[in-house]
């Protein structure tokens, strides 16, 4: 009889799994459409970001306001329990993420912890939960979304803003004088595994003599377009490569004359009409303008903690989805809302205005997800994504186990719905937060994209198992299964982190015979001398600086003299 019962259960689960997958596939077809439009070039990713902004600023607030002002079945005796589960789950996931990422630089910590705070319901889960669990899934999601929205639009936003401020404060501390007496103010990269950060983006470097460079940087090296000004007069505006003039540009002399044309390694090699180099000079002027803005921004981190807190709170309270939540709370407070299901607490005129926008949220957000989806990533970025996904979903499974422990098996599919909601993906609005707070918006988009795929897998599994819930099952059975899944996900994350780790390469010189004495003798034969500053550096009167980084980190050159008298130039990392 046990085998017969297991066979019937297996058949029921298989049938329901097929039904769940078919419903999810039908809903996901919108995502596939968006991705197809992006691949054929009909819609670009920049268009997808505009669409996402429209969703967050218009259709999502309309959906929240429209859903939450319909009382009746939305609120009931179980409301405090759902609210408590939402807060508990977010505390477990965000708090655990902070403990794991607390030693990361603020630039990266804010992104990873902020993306772990709350889940994506309004711009992802609603259509899928409705497809899998029906109206009951949508009702619980809307109820769960009240505290979740406060977390996403309040706490997550505050995390991004706070860590951005910390990053600026750190950048301001770093932008003091370098060893050579120069000062850099501008943008920086995130911290690498060795704890180093480099000039990246745009910034201003002021030399001890009063000379300055305003423009673009790449990995601590002047690269792109920029303007160099000599302390005694004269300037260069144009292209830069390897820390010196390379490409088209304009060189203005103190005498009032100018050189227009092509430069190579800081030397003027080909004269051209001014029209040909004017484009590069204009781009250099634009880059210099942006560099001055970045420098001013790095100097402007002077607000107190109280001022920063008030600014973050004001920005959070004026965020459109948060405004929608506040309006819904006011409209339904004090029994003002209608008690009949489907009847709104808002005036009919307002309902008629927001209802079409609320209805447009589902297809628009799904198409937007497809437009923004980016399946291929660099290896190192994929390692960060894999590490984050393993962290988020192992902690989310622990939170789901804690949530289902509060709900008895007699509640049937409600336990599975709550577990599925806890396992929903990274909020899409985190991409906008990252862009607004100078974090890595591309990485934030990748975290959101891949978490959506993972959430769909968990959603289909929970939907299939919810087909025939056993009301007499032991209360601890489902939490135990979720904890086991959390351990499995953490193990997979550990394996993925090792597989995606960068390959360490060690180069060992080989001397014939392997003798240490021979190696020492060979070392003496090669005499290394640091060359004098290139023409145009401080104290020189030629075309311009050729040392890549004023901070002493970059690309330089050295002269190598071998025992047979041959000379040549070799690269070095300074």
N, C-alpha and C positions, 0 to 999 in steps of 0.2 A: 504493500500500500504506500509505503514511503517513496518508493521509486515512481509509482504512478502519480503521486502528488507532485513530486519534483518534475516529472515530465509535463504535467499540465501547467505548472508554474513557468517552466521554460518556454512552453508554447505561448502562454499569455504574454510573457515578457518580450518574446520575439515579435509577436503581432504589434504590441504597443510600441516597441522600439522602431519598427517600420513606420508606424503612424507618426511618431514623434519626429523621426528623421525626415519624413516627407513634408511635415509642416515646417520644420526648420529650413529645409531646402527651399521651399516655396518663398519663405521670408528672406532667405539669404540670396535669392535671385536678384533682389534689388542691389545688394552689395556687389554681386558679379557684374551687374549692368554698369555700376559706377566704375569698377575696375576696368571693364572693357572700354568705356568711354575715355578713360585716362590713357590706356595703352594705345588706342588708335589716334590719340592727339585731339579728340573733340573737346576734351576738358583737361585742363592742366592742374597740377597739384596746388598752384597758387589760387586757382578758381575754387578748389576744394576747401582751402582755408577761408575764403570768403563765404562759401556755403556754410561752413562750420560756425563762423561768426554769426551768420543770419539765424542758424538754428539756436545758438546759445542766447542771442539777444532778442529773438522774436518768437519763433515757434515753440521752443521749450518753455519759456515763461507762460505762453498762451496755454500749452498743454497742462502745466502745473496748476494754473489758475482755474482752468476749465474742470480738471479732475477733482481737485481738492475742495472746490465749492459745491460739489454734488455730495451731500451728506447721505443719510440713509445707511446703506451697508458698509460705507467706508469706515466709520467709527463705531466702536462697540466695546464690550467688556475686555476683549483681548488687546485693545490699543496700547495700554501701558506695557504689556509684555513685548509687543512688537517693537515699541520705542526702546525698551531696555536692551533687546537683542541687537538692534541697530547700533546703539552706543557701545555695547560690549564688544561686538565684532570689530568695529572701527578702532577701538582702543587696543585690541589684541594685535590687529594687523599693522596699524601705524606705529604703535608702541614697540612691537617686536622689530619692525623695520628700522626704527631709530636706534635701538640697541645694537643692531647688526651694522648699521652704516654710520654710527656716531663719530667714528674716527676718519671718515671721508672728509674731504674739503667741503666747505659750505656750499660751493658752487654745485657740487654733485649731490651732496646730502639733501639739499632742498628739493632737488628734482626727484630723487628716489623716494624719500619719505613723503613728499607732497603727493606723488602718484599713488602711494599706498593708503592715503586717507580717503575713505569713502569708496563707493562703487558707482559705476555708470548705469543708471536706470533710465533716465529720461531720453538719452540719445542712443540707447542700445537695447536695454533689457525689456522694455515695455512690449515691443512687438514680438520678441521671441518668447517671453514668459506667457503672453496671451496665446501664442501659437501652440505651446506645449501644455500648459495647465488650464487654459481657458479663462473665463472672467474672474475666477477666484485668484488665479495667479496675478492678473492685472490689479485686482483690488488690494491684495497684500503688498504688491510692489509700490502702489501709490501711497499706502499707509507707511511702509518702511521708508519711503522717499522723503517724508517730512523731516525726521532727524538726520537722514543721510544727506539731504540737500543743505542743511545747516552745517554739516561737517565738510561737504565738498566746496560749497560756496563761501564758507566761513573759515574753517580751520585749515583746509588745504591751501586756500588763497593766502591765508596769513603765513603759512609755512614758506611758501614761495617768496612772499614779500620780505619776511624776516631773514631768510637765508641770502636773498639778494643784498639786503643791507649789510649783513655780515661779510659778504664777498667784497662789497665796496670798501668796507672798513679795512679789511685785510689788504685790499689793493692800495688803499691810501697809505697804510703802514709800509707796504713794500715799495711805494713810489718815492721813498726818500732817496738820499744821495747814494750812488753806487761807489764802488771803490775808487773810481777815477774822478769822483767829484761831480759827475753828471747826474741829472734827475730825469726819470721817466714818469709820465702820467698818461694813463690811457687804459686800454683793454688788455686782459691777460687770458691765457688758457687755463683750463682746469689743472689740478695737480696730478702729476704722473705717479707711477709706482714708487719712485725714489723721493717723492716729496718736492719735486721741482715744478715751478710754473714759469711760463715764458710769455714774452710779448707776442700778442696775437690779435689781429684786427687792425685797429687804428690807434695812434697815440703820438705823443710829443716827447722828444728827447732833447734836453737842453744841456749842452756841453759846458764844462767849467769856464771856457773862454767867452761864452755868450753866444756861440753858434748854436743852431737848433735844426732839428729835423721834424717835420710834421707830415705824417702820411701813414702808409700801410706797412704792417709787419707780418711776418710769417715765421713762427718758431724762433723768435728772438732776432730775426734778420730782417733788415729793410728789404721789402719785396713788394712789387706792384707799382703804385704811383705815389709820389711824395714830393715835398719841397724842402730843399736844404738851404739855409741862410747862413752866410759867413758873418762872424762877429764884426769884421771891419767893412762889411758891405758886399754886395753881390749875392746871387742866389742861383739855384738850379731847380727847374720844375720839369718833371718828366717821369720816365720809366726807371725802375730800379730792379736789379737782380743781383743776388748774392751780396747784398749790402752796399752796392755801389751803382754809379750811373751805368745803365745798360739799356739801350734802346733809343727811342726818339725823345728829344727834350729840348729845352731852351736854357742856355747858360747866360745869365745877365752879369756883366762885369761891373766893377766899381766905376770905371771910366764912363759908363753909359752905353757902351757897345754890348753886343750880344752875339752868341753863337747859336745857330739853329741847325739841327740835324741829328745825326746818329752818334751815340757814344758807346764805347766798349771798354769795360773795366775801368770806368772813370776817365777815359781819354776821349777827346773829340776826334772822330775818325772820318766823318763825311758831312759836308755842308749840304743843306737842303733849304728849299724855300720855307718861309715861316709858316705857310699854310699847312705843310706836311707835318710839322711838329706841334702845331697849335692844338690839335686834338689831345695829344698826350699831356701837354702843359695844362689844358683845361681840366682833364681828369685828375692831374696832380693837385690842382688848386681845390677841386672838390674834395679829394681825399684829405688835404690839409685842413679844410673846414670841418670835416667830420672828426678829424683827429683833435682839433681844438675843442670840439663839443665833448668828446670822450674825456679829454683832460679836465675840462671844467666839471664834468659829471663826477670824476674821481675825486676832485677837490671838494665837491659839495656835500660830502657825507658828514654833516655837522649837527644833524638833528639829535635831540635827546631821545631816550627810550620812551618817555611819555609822548613826545611828538610823533615818533614812529608808530606807537600803538594807536594813537588817535587817527593817524593817516590810514593805517591798515583797516581799522574798524569802519571808518567812513567809506572807504573804497568797497569793503565787503557789503555794507548795508545798502549801497547804491547799485550793486550788481543786479541786472534785470531778473534773473531767476530768484534771487533773494527777495527782491521787491515783490515778485509774484507770490512768494510764500507768505510774506507779511500781509499783503492784501487779502489772501485767502483766509489767513488766521483771523483778521479783523471781520471779514464778511461772514464767517461761520461762528464767531464768538457769541456767547450769550444766547444761544438757541436761535440766532437770526436765520440760520439756514433752514431750508425746507427739509422735512423728514422723509418725504417720499423719494424712493430711489429714482435717479435720473432727473430730479428737479434741482436746478441750481439756486444758490443763495444770491446770485448776482441778478441785476435787472436784465430783462429780456433783450434790450438793445445791446448791452455789453456782450451777452452770450452769443448773439448773432454775429458780432464782430470777431470774437476770439475763437469760435467753434471751427471755422474753416482753417485758421492757422494751426489750431491744435490737431486737426485731422491731417494736415500736411506734414506734421512733424515726423510721422513714421516713415513714409517713403523718402522724404528728403534726407533724413539722417542716415538711412541705410545706403542711399546712393552716395552720400558724402563719405561714409566710411569706406566705400569701394574706391572712390577717387583718391583718398588719402593713403590707401593701403600700399605699403612698400615691402614686398616679400624678400628682397635680397639686401643683405647688410654686409659691411666689412667684418672681418673675423673678430677683431677686438671689440667692435660695437655689439656683435652678436653675443660675445661673452657677457657683456654687461646686461643685455636683454635676458639671456638665459639665467643669469644669477638672480636678477630681479624677479622673473617669473617663478623660479623655484622658491624664492623667499616669500613672495606674495601668496602663492597658492598653498604652500605648506602651512603658513600662518592662517590663511582663510579657511582651510580644512579644519584646523584646530578650533577656529572661531565657530565654524558650522557645527562641529561636535558639541561645543559648549551651548550653542543655541538650541540644538535638538534635544539636549538633555533636559531643558526646561519644558518641553512640549511632550505630553504623553502620546504613546502610539495610537490611542483612540482618536486622535485628531486627523488621522489618515494622511492625505496628501499634503496637508499644511506643513508638516515637518519637512517634506521634500522641497516644497516651495521656498520656505525660509532658508534652507541650506543652499538652494540654487541662487537665491538673491545674494547671500553672503559671498558666493563665488563669482559674482559678476565682475566685469573687467575694470581696467583703469578708466576713470572719468575722462571723456574726450576733452572737456574744458581744460584739463591739465596742459594740453598742447598750447592753448591760448595763454595760460598762466606762464608757461615756459617762455613764450615769445615776449610777453610783456615784462618779464622780470629777468631778462638777459640770461636765461638758462638755455640748454641745448634743446630747441624745439623739435629738431629732427629726431633726436633720441626719444623725446617724449612721445612723438607720433609713433615711433616703432614700438614703444612699450604699450601704447594703447592698441595698436593694430594686433600684435601678437597675443596680448591678453584677451582680446575678443575671440580669437581662434581657440585658445585654451578654455575660455568660459563656455563656448558652444559645446565642446567635448563633455565637460562636466554637466551641462544642462541636458544634453541628450541622455547621458547615463542616468541622471536622477529622474528624468521624465520616464524612462523605461522602467526603472525599479518602482516608481510610484504607481504603476498600472494596477498592481494588486497588493496594496499594503495589508499587512497582517495586524489587526488591532490587538491581538493577544501576544504579540512578540514582546520579548524582554525590552525594557526601556533603555538599557545600556547597549543594545545590539547596534543600532544605527550610529550612535556616537563612537563606538569602538571601531566600526568599519571606517568612519571618516578619519579617525586618528591613524589607523593603519594606512589609509591613502595619503595622509600628510607625511608619514615617514617614508613612503615610497617616492613621493614627489621630491622630498628633501634629498633622498639618495640619488635620484636621477639628476637633480641639480648639481650635486657634488661631482658626479661623473662628467656631466656636460662642462662644468667649469674646468676640470682637468683636461678634457679633450680640446677645449677652445683656448687654453692658455697659450701665450706666445712661446715659440720654440726658442730655447736658450742656446745660443751658438758660442762656443769657446774656440778661439783660434790660438793655436800653439805653434810657435816657430820651431822648425826642425833643422838642426845643425848636423851635418854629416859626422857620423861617429858618436853623436849624442853627448859629447864632452862639455861640461860646464865651463872649463877653461877656454875651449874653442868659442863658446857662445860669448864669453866676456871679451875675448879678443876681437870678435866680429863687431861687438857693440862699440868698442873703442875706435874702430876704423871708420864709423859713420859719425861725423860731427854735425850736430844740429845747432843752428843759430837762429834766433828770432830776428826776423827782418825789421828794419826801421819802419816807422809809419809810412803808409803809401802817400804819394804826392797828393796834396789837398787836405791832409789831416792837419790837426793843430800844429802850427809851426812850419807848415809847408805852404807853398804858394801856387800849387797847380790846380787841377780841375775840381777835385772834391774828395770826400772821404771814401776809402775803399774797405776799411775794417767793418765787418758786418754788424757787430753789436757793440754799442758803447758800454754795455754792462759787462763786457768781457766774456760773453757767451755767444758764439756764432761761428761764422766761417772766416778763417784767416788764411795766411799763406806763410810758408817757411821755406828757407833755402837749405837744401841738403848737399853737402860736399862729400863725395866718396873718396876712398883712398887713391883712386886713379885720376883724381882731378876733375871728373865730370860733374857738372852742376845741373840742377833742374828744380822746378817748382813742384811742391807736393802740398796737398790739402791737409788741414788740421781742424780739429774742433777746439776752439779757444774757450 
